[in-house]
Amino acid sequence: MKPKIWLSSPHMSGVEQTYIKEAFDTNWVAPLGPNVNGFENDLQLYLNKDRHVAALASGTSALHLSLILLGVGNDDEVICQSKTFSASANPIVYQGATPIFVDSEVDTWNMCPDQLEIAIKDRIAKGKTPKAIIAVHLYGMPYKIEQIHVIAKKYGIPIIEDSAESLGSQYKGENCGTFGDLSILSFNGNKIITTSGGGALVTRTKEQKEKAVFLSTQARDNAPHYQHSHIGYNYRMSNIVAGIGRGQMTILDSHVSKRRANHQFYKTNLSHIKNITFLNEPEGHFSNRWLTAILLDSMDTREGLRLSLEKENIESRPLWKPMHQQPVFKDAPSYLNGVSDNLFERGLCLPSGSNLTNEQLDRVISAINTYFAV
């Protein structure tokens, strides 16, 4: 069998081992230490804005703490983009709140401003103003930031910016991860950079970061004994994991460049196939192209191509199944226009890792061409 081509596998720089070794040599293996502080500082410098970063165990934990910091609790409602991974929505339920799902628009595949305002007006008419909006930069493509934020400001609703897939992406020259009232990052194994597992919360104030760190370390009070006045969580990133992150930061820009080159390679070499279309960057949008996603003409074509690639030991994956289609959220209110359903039926993510070789890319192109030639 031919060697496996993965959708998005980890890509190490080699520098990571230096930071990990230092953590072992100095016995900093706890969820604190110089690598944690260094990684947070590296991220703050990269984001290039007056923000504060708390390194955490996952992007999901960052979303959960964001909701806590915004005071979301039992019986509250939180608007969430429907076209996303379930981790965007699950923390809403952790807090006893109800997710309100909003559909996508065709330009970026992200939250539709029109549907967002329809949802807000309807929830207010039903007696509840949503406590927060979770807006996602899907596959690294920034959402319609200006339109979404104007609407949120109009109704006084804070935005949690889910930048799990968009580190390195920009809108009008400013980095994703800096637009929300609170923002989150993910360093899961398949992301643009990885710490094997990990995430970060990006806050606008030092006080917010300090509260997040307090809650992420079991909310231990300042006392000589173990005393707790708040419910806490084991959400802090370890010094060893943060060392991986420090090494990854040295090659973040090159990873973005390589993934964007992958996208352009696919676009150049598949443009002759009428069944395939690509997501273009609207004006002002700069995507890290975390994953290159294509649209086919039907679900049958999408599944046929996916299975054909699978036979060639090439991993591909349908676009995220919308949250309003998920069994676990079947009773959640949803405001739909059909866009995310259509994207799910027709969309496929192609291998996009920054460590793909020219030979591997050629294999993918050859397999796709062979499928459409049949």
MOURGI-V401384 format. One record per residue. N is the residue number from 0. D_CENTER is the distance of its C-alpha to the mean C-alpha in Angstrom with 2 decimals. Layout:
n=[N,N]
d_center=[D_CENTER,D_CENTER]
This chain:
n=[0,1,2,3,4,5,6,7,8,9,10,11,12,13,14,15,16,17,18,19,20,21,22,23,24,25,26,27,28,29,30,31,32,33,34,35,36,37,38,39,40,41,42,43,44,45,46,47,48,49,50,51,52,53,54,55,56,57,58,59,60,61,62,63,64,65,66,67,68,69,70,71,72,73,74,75,76,77,78,79,80,81,82,83,84,85,86,87,88,89,90,91,92,93,94,95,96,97,98,99,100,101,102,103,104,105,106,107,108,109,110,111,112,113,114,115,116,117,118,119,120,121,122,123,124,125,126,127,128,129,130,131,132,133,134,135,136,137,138,139,140,141,142,143,144,145,146,147,148,149,150,151,152,153,154,155,156,157,158,159,160,161,162,163,164,165,166,167,168,169,170,171,172,173,174,175,176,177,178,179,180,181,182,183,184,185,186,187,188,189,190,191,192,193,194,195,196,197,198,199,200,201,202,203,204,205,206,207,208,209,210,211,212,213,214,215,216,217,218,219,220,221,222,223,224,225,226,227,228,229,230,231,232,233,234,235,236,237,238,239,240,241,242,243,244,245,246,247,248,249,250,251,252,253,254,255,256,257,258,259,260,261,262,263,264,265,266,267,268,269,270,271,272,273,274,275,276,277,278,279,280,281,282,283,284,285,286,287,288,289,290,291,292,293,294,295,296,297,298,299,300,301,302,303,304,305,306,307,308,309,310,311,312,313,314,315,316,317,318,319,320,321,322,323,324,325,326,327,328,329,330,331,332,333,334,335,336,337,338,339,340,341,342,343,344,345,346,347,348,349,350,351,352,353,354,355,356,357,358,359,360,361,362,363,364,365,366,367,368,369,370,371,372,373]
d_center=[32.99,30.94,28.32,24.86,22.29,18.82,15.74,13.78,15.71,15.73,17.68,19.74,21.78,24.67,24.60,22.56,25.79,27.63,25.48,25.51,29.27,29.79,28.12,30.49,33.45,33.14,32.22,29.05,27.24,26.42,23.24,24.58,26.16,26.15,23.07,20.95,22.57,22.35,18.64,18.03,20.54,19.06,15.70,17.78,19.90,17.18,15.63,19.31,19.62,21.31,18.51,18.60,16.14,16.44,15.32,14.56,14.53,10.90,7.77,9.71,12.72,11.35,10.66,14.09,15.80,14.59,16.35,19.29,19.68,19.86,22.51,21.00,23.39,25.50,26.04,23.68,21.43,17.82,16.54,13.22,11.94,13.44,11.62,8.44,8.16,10.76,9.10,8.32,12.08,13.83,14.23,16.07,18.57,18.88,20.39,22.74,21.33,20.91,17.81,18.84,16.95,17.01,17.04,15.77,17.82,18.78,18.18,14.38,13.65,11.96,13.84,17.52,19.41,22.58,21.34,19.72,23.15,24.94,22.95,23.60,27.26,27.74,26.29,28.52,31.43,30.90,31.21,27.76,25.66,21.96,21.00,17.45,15.00,11.27,10.05,6.78,6.64,6.80,7.33,7.50,10.13,10.67,11.88,15.60,15.45,19.22,20.04,17.50,18.49,22.15,22.05,20.38,23.01,25.75,25.27,24.38,21.02,18.40,14.82,11.83,9.23,5.66,4.58,2.21,3.16,6.01,8.29,11.57,11.19,13.85,15.62,19.38,19.23,17.11,13.87,10.55,10.03,13.67,14.15,13.58,16.34,13.84,10.37,7.94,6.54,6.16,9.07,9.50,12.20,10.61,8.17,9.85,11.70,12.30,14.48,14.95,13.15,12.00,9.90,11.19,12.22,13.36,16.52,19.21,22.11,23.40,24.54,21.12,19.96,23.23,22.90,19.45,20.97,24.02,22.26,20.18,23.52,25.31,26.54,29.71,32.26,34.16,37.12,39.04,38.36,35.29,35.01,32.20,32.32,28.73,26.54,24.25,21.57,21.24,17.81,18.76,17.74,20.87,22.72,22.66,18.92,18.65,21.19,18.99,16.42,19.37,20.40,17.06,17.03,20.29,18.86,15.48,17.23,19.00,15.95,14.65,18.23,18.59,15.63,16.91,20.32,19.33,18.24,21.54,23.48,22.43,23.17,26.50,27.60,26.65,27.74,31.07,29.72,30.06,27.94,24.72,22.80,19.77,17.26,18.78,17.60,19.27,21.34,19.66,16.26,15.28,12.41,11.57,11.94,9.48,11.15,14.40,14.88,18.41,20.29,23.57,26.50,26.29,24.81,27.84,27.11,23.46,24.58,27.55,25.60,23.10,26.12,28.00,25.33,25.23,29.00,28.54,26.24,23.25,19.94,18.19,16.17,16.28,13.49,11.82,14.83,14.73,14.89,18.39,19.55,18.59,21.80,20.53,19.80,22.84,24.58,21.90,22.88,21.15,21.80,21.71,22.88,22.36,19.71,16.89,19.71,20.97,17.73,17.40,21.05,21.07,17.75,17.32,14.94,17.22,17.27,15.31,15.57,16.94,19.83,21.10,24.78,26.80,28.61,25.54,24.37,27.96,27.93,25.01,26.80,30.07,28.79,27.39,30.64,32.68,31.00,31.74,35.19,36.26]
